[in-house]
Amino acid sequence: MAIEVKLPKLADGVEKGDVLNVVVKVGDMVDVESPLIELESEKATLAVPSPAKGKVAKILVEAGQTVKVGQVFMELEGDEAEEPTTEKKTADPQPAEKPAAKKGGSKKEIKPADTPETKPQNTPSDDYELDDHQPPAKPGQLIAPPSPDYDEVLPAGPTVRRMARELGVDLRNVRGSGKNGRIAVEDLDPYIEGYIAKRGGVSAAGGVAPIDLPDFSKWGSIRTEKIDGIRRKISEKMTQAWSLVPHVHHNHEVDITDLLALQKRHKARVKELGGALTITPFILKALVICLREFPNFNASFDSRNGQIIFKEYYHLGVAVDTPGGLIVPVLRDVDKKPIVQLAVELNELADRTRDRKVGLDELRGGTFTLSNLGGIGGGHFNPIINTPEVAILGVGRATKKPVWNGEGFTPRDMLPITIGYDHRVIDGADGARFIVRLADVLQNFEATFLGF
């Protein structure tokens, strides 16, 4: 019996991934749960297991190819199939097999029960391609030909009607969020983003419409490299954040002379415990104090529902420089862990991130991000917010500087820091208060934690 193996749902919100490696070859015998392919999604590497025992008959993908949830990527020859276990099974699982009969033999189709079949009406589809040859209008379609008579029959104000005409949106396909289905300007947001993307702007997904480049080889030798999965995801994420979020950056310098002395006193002991006592764990603990006092920095801006979401937990992301690009794993419950434990966990997490062994769950759920470039060098820099968070801290390298103490200049270790924040949620005055408070905690670290 031939068995079609489809890509199961990997995690909430993950609809596709890039094939890093095909683990098996045609003719190999595999057991249930044996890895078939390795997939990269959201900078994490995932092994996709076999749902059945049998022999590999066909391999339909190769390294570098993008595979979507529900797509057939392999065929097996076998007698039995089980539900893929990439995700934890629910207490009452649904049937995972859907038999399909064809002439000349039988074939079982492996399809996860929780594969998404539909999308919200006003959410742009990942599969939608913006081009000049539009298919017939469907609910949720980004751009649709205008209808000559919708103005007279649909509940929408003059402004909404005018915008719809200019965008070429058929209002019959827009679900109104107002009373009795009245269409508001906000209901056109997905269509506006699609319109911008079609004309070379930025889409809601963070992608930029391609532009025609000149032939650079006319002027000299060139070489090209295919954009890999991590670099593409970084590009999409950063473009989305920079284009859709109004950034403000505030610079400051912190006297960490006493903090460095404290670090040096305990550095060797923490190393014996398996950690690396850098300045980062101290900054993480200081950030928690500030995030508690300024909860709008530990939030997210929900434009669709018109609300700000305040998180009452402190999961802090720490940017890690890897050979493949920047990856931000998340340290959970920083407020509940002592500095020594943070130093050990951070050292271990960073090592696994560089080795591409970090799990997908470890890259999600962050509430605030720290980007510390002090180990490389440089001073102030303006980091891009790691959306949907609303703030990020950039840290440079500390340098010796003469500081006036009221009687004369003394050499002090000064640390350059920059707070970047979303101006939709955080005002400039709060940004200044936050960074001044952070500097105060770092400059008086021992006194702060002793309760002085």
Secondary structure, 3 states (H helix, E strand, C coil): CEEEEECCCCECCECEEEEEEECCCCCCEECCCCEEEEEEECCEEEEEECCEEEEEEEECCCCCCEEECCCEEEEEEEEEECCCCCCCCCCCCCCCEEEEEECCEEEEEECCCCCCCCCCCCCCCCCCCCCCCCCCCCCCCCCCCCCCCHHHCCCECHHHHHHHHHHCCCHHHCCCCCHHHCECHHHHHHHHHHHHHHCCCECCCCCECCCCCCCHHHCCCCCCCCCCHHHHHHHHHHHHHHHHCCEEEEEEEEECHHHHHHHHHHHHHHHHCCCCCCCHHHHHHHHHHHHHHCHHHHEEEECCCCEEEECCCCCEEECEEECCEEECCEECCHHHCCHHHHHHHHHHHHHHHHCCCCCHHHHCCCCEEEEECCCCCCCCCCCCCCCCCCEEEEECCCEEEEEECCCCEEEEEEEEEEEEEECCCCCHHHHHHHHHHHHHHHHCHHHHHCCC
